[in-house]
Every structure is written in C-alpha cells, then in structure tokens.
C-alpha cells in the first residue's frame, strides 16, 4: 500500500510539474510560487543525489524526475519572472534575488538534515514546504487577480500528490506531524481548487472587480 501511494504521489506531482512547464511557456509566466519552487528544487536535488548514491528506491527515481522538471520550471521563472515585478527591479536585481532564494533554500534543506537526519529531515521539510506552497498558490491567485498561469490540473495534482504521502506516512505510518500538516495542506488545496472553479464559472467577476478598484472616484 505504501509503495502504491508513493508511486501515486510521484505520478501526481509529475503531472503538476509537466503542466506547470506547459502553462508557464504558453502564458509566458511561471506557474509555481517562487519560494516554494526554490525549496522544491533544493529538496529534490539533494534527495535525488543522496538516493541514487545510497539506495536506488522508487522514491529516489521519482526525485530525479522531479529535479529535472523543476529545473525547467525554474527556467520559466528566470525567463518571465521579472515582468511580474515593479519596473524599478532591474535584471541584475532580479537575478540576485533569484540566486539568493535558491541559495537560502539549499541552506534550509541542509539545516533540516543536520538537525533531524536524512530520514526525518526529508519528511519534516517536505510537508512544511508543501504547506507553504498551498498557501502561496492562493496568494498567487489573489496577487494575479485570477487564474493566469494556473490550472485545475496543477491544483488537483498537487492535492493528490500531497494527500497520498499524508495517508502513507501520516495515517499508516502513525506520524502525528505528517498527518496534521498533510491535512492542513488538503484544506488549503481544496480551497485553492474552489477558487479556480469559481474563476472558471464566473471569469468576468474578477475582471469587473479589478476594474471597479482601478476606477477613479469622484472628488
């Protein structure tokens, strides 16, 4: 059962990454919140290398696939991310910020390993950054005033990809931490899916609301 849930999570997250790459290139933006993306690629790169070097398990192979996909998502961020920022942010400032985010993410992952070890550190870091991602997807929807650069495929895939290990390592593995944080992720993920469904059902509502906010008021 745990192997099945691990593979299900791997497939679901791979679908998320592939669609994030597709949407990012099509919409000329990035489809994953930046802080979560930095933590993701750091986690996956570190544990892919460690897994291949020590124990070539199903999860290690999945981590390698995820790392390659995340590199491509980071590429969409580097290509299109600056246009999401204010005009005073120069290209050099943008690249310095991006480099700092990535460096910080690798340091944070190393700190988790140093504090909790390879096994516990991977789980604690993965679920905490997953919860961060769940919240940041909602913030992305709000910041972009709609679903630009976002899809239901990404939202549902992320939910399933997180729910599967929550069941495997939280419920079946009897980890209160994993179960609790995983359930919080599901709450945010379902809320995010609801927002995307609302945007699909009433696409003009967001446009009209944004126009009303930008309209000049009478003196």
C-alpha positions in Angstrom: 0.0 0.0 0.0 2.8 2.4 0.9 4.5 1.7 -2.4 1.3 2.3 -4.3 0.8 5.6 -2.5 4.4 6.6 -3.2 4.0 5.9 -6.9 0.6 7.7 -6.9 2.3 10.8 -5.4 5.1 10.6 -7.9 2.8 10.4 -10.8 0.5 13.2 -9.5 3.4 15.6 -8.8 5.0 14.8 -12.2 1.7 15.8 -13.8 1.8 19.0 -11.8 5.3 19.8 -13.0 4.7 19.0 -16.6 1.6 21.2 -16.7 3.4 24.0 -14.9 6.1 23.9 -17.6 3.4 23.9 -20.3 1.4 26.7 -18.8 4.5 28.8 -18.0 5.7 28.6 -21.6 2.2 29.3 -23.0 1.3 32.2 -20.7 4.9 33.5 -20.6 5.0 33.4 -16.8 5.8 30.9 -14.0 3.2 28.6 -12.6 4.6 27.8 -9.2 5.2 30.3 -6.3 8.8 31.3 -6.1 9.6 30.5 -2.5 8.0 27.1 -2.8 9.8 26.4 -6.1 13.2 27.2 -4.6 12.5 24.9 -1.7 11.2 22.2 -4.0 14.2 22.1 -6.3 16.6 22.2 -3.4 14.8 19.3 -1.6 14.5 17.2 -4.8 18.1 17.8 -6.0 19.6 16.9 -2.5 17.5 13.8 -2.0 17.8 12.7 -5.6 21.6 12.7 -5.3 21.5 11.1 -1.9 19.0 8.4 -3.0 20.9 7.5 -6.1 24.2 7.3 -4.2 22.9 5.2 -1.3 19.6 3.4 -2.1 18.1 3.4 -5.6 14.5 3.2 -4.4 11.3 4.2 -6.2 11.3 7.5 -4.4 14.9 8.1 -5.5 14.0 7.7 -9.1 11.0 9.9 -8.7 13.2 12.6 -7.1 15.4 12.5 -10.1 12.5 13.0 -12.5 11.1 15.8 -10.3 14.5 17.6 -10.2 14.7 17.7 -14.0 11.2 19.0 -14.2 11.9 21.6 -11.5 14.9 22.9 -13.5 12.6 23.6 -16.4 10.1 25.4 -14.1 12.9 27.5 -12.7 13.9 28.3 -16.3 10.4 29.7 -16.9 10.8 31.8 -13.8 14.1 33.2 -14.9 12.7 34.0 -18.4 9.4 35.5 -17.4 9.5 36.3 -13.7 10.9 39.8 -13.9 7.8 41.1 -15.7 5.8 40.2 -12.6 7.8 42.7 -10.5 7.8 46.5 -10.3 9.7 48.4 -13.1 12.4 49.6 -10.7 13.6 45.9 -10.3 16.5 45.6 -12.8 17.6 42.4 -14.4 20.6 42.3 -12.1 18.4 42.8 -9.0 16.1 40.1 -10.2 18.9 37.6 -10.8 20.5 38.5 -7.4 17.1 37.9 -5.7 16.6 34.6 -7.6 20.1 33.4 -6.7 19.6 34.4 -3.0 16.2 32.5 -2.9 17.8 29.3 -4.3 20.9 29.5 -2.0 18.7 30.1 1.0 16.5 27.1 0.0 19.6 24.8 -0.1 20.8 26.1 3.2 17.4 25.5 4.8 17.3 21.9 3.5 20.8 21.3 4.8 19.8 22.6 8.2 16.8 20.2 8.3 19.2 17.3 7.6 21.7 18.5 10.2 19.0 18.8 12.8 16.8 15.8 12.1 18.9 13.4 9.9 18.2 12.3 6.4 15.0 10.3 7.0 13.2 12.6 9.4 14.6 15.7 7.8 13.2 14.8 4.4 9.7 14.3 5.8 9.6 17.4 8.0 10.9 19.7 5.3 8.7 18.2 2.6 5.5 18.6 4.4 6.3 22.1 5.8 7.2 23.4 2.4 4.2 21.7 0.9 2.0 23.7 3.4 3.8 26.9 2.4 3.2 26.1 -1.3 -0.5 25.5 -0.6 -0.9 28.9 1.0 1.3 30.6 -1.7 -0.9 29.2 -4.5 -3.8 31.1 -3.0 -1.7 34.2 -2.7 -0.7 33.8 -6.3 -4.3 33.7 -7.3 -5.1 36.8 -5.3 -2.0 38.7 -6.5 -2.7 38.0 -10.1 -6.4 38.7 -9.7 -7.3 35.4 -11.2 -6.1 32.1 -12.7 -3.4 33.4 -15.1 -0.6 30.9 -15.1 -2.6 28.4 -13.0 -4.7 25.4 -13.9 -7.0 22.9 -12.2 -4.6 20.1 -13.3 -1.9 21.7 -11.2 -4.2 22.3 -8.2 -5.8 18.8 -8.2 -2.5 17.1 -8.9 -0.8 18.9 -6.0 -3.7 17.9 -3.7 -3.5 14.2 -4.7 0.3 14.3 -4.7 0.3 15.5 -1.1 -2.7 13.5 0.1 -1.1 10.2 -0.9 2.0 10.6 1.3 -0.1 12.0 4.1 -2.0 8.7 4.1 1.2 6.6 3.7 3.4 8.3 6.3 0.8 10.1 8.4 -2.1 7.7 8.8 -0.4 4.3 8.0 3.0 5.4 9.4 1.4 6.8 12.6 3.1 10.2 12.4 1.0 12.9 14.0 3.1 15.7 12.5 2.8 14.4 8.9 -0.9 13.7 9.3 -1.6 17.1 10.8 0.4 19.1 8.3 -0.9 17.0 5.5 -4.5 17.6 6.4 -3.8 21.3 6.6 -2.3 21.1 3.1 -5.5 19.4 1.9 -7.7 22.2 3.5 -5.7 24.9 1.6 -5.5 22.8 -1.6 -9.3 22.3 -1.7 -9.8 26.0 -1.1 -7.5 26.7 -4.0 -9.3 24.3 -6.2 -12.6 26.1 -5.3 -11.1 29.4 -6.3 -10.1 28.1 -9.7 -13.5 26.6 -10.2 -15.1 29.9 -9.3 -12.8 31.8 -11.7 -13.8 29.3 -14.4 -17.5 29.6 -13.7 -17.5 33.4 -13.4 -14.5 34.7 -15.4 -15.9 38.2 -15.7 -16.4 38.7 -12.0 -12.7 39.1 -11.3 -12.3 41.5 -14.3 -15.2 43.6 -13.2 -14.0 43.7 -9.6 -10.5 44.7 -10.7 -11.9 47.5 -13.0 -14.0 48.8 -10.1 -11.0 49.0 -7.9 -9.0 50.9 -10.5 -11.7 53.3 -11.5 -11.2 56.9 -10.3 -13.5 58.1 -7.5 -15.3 61.4 -7.5 -13.7 64.2 -5.5 
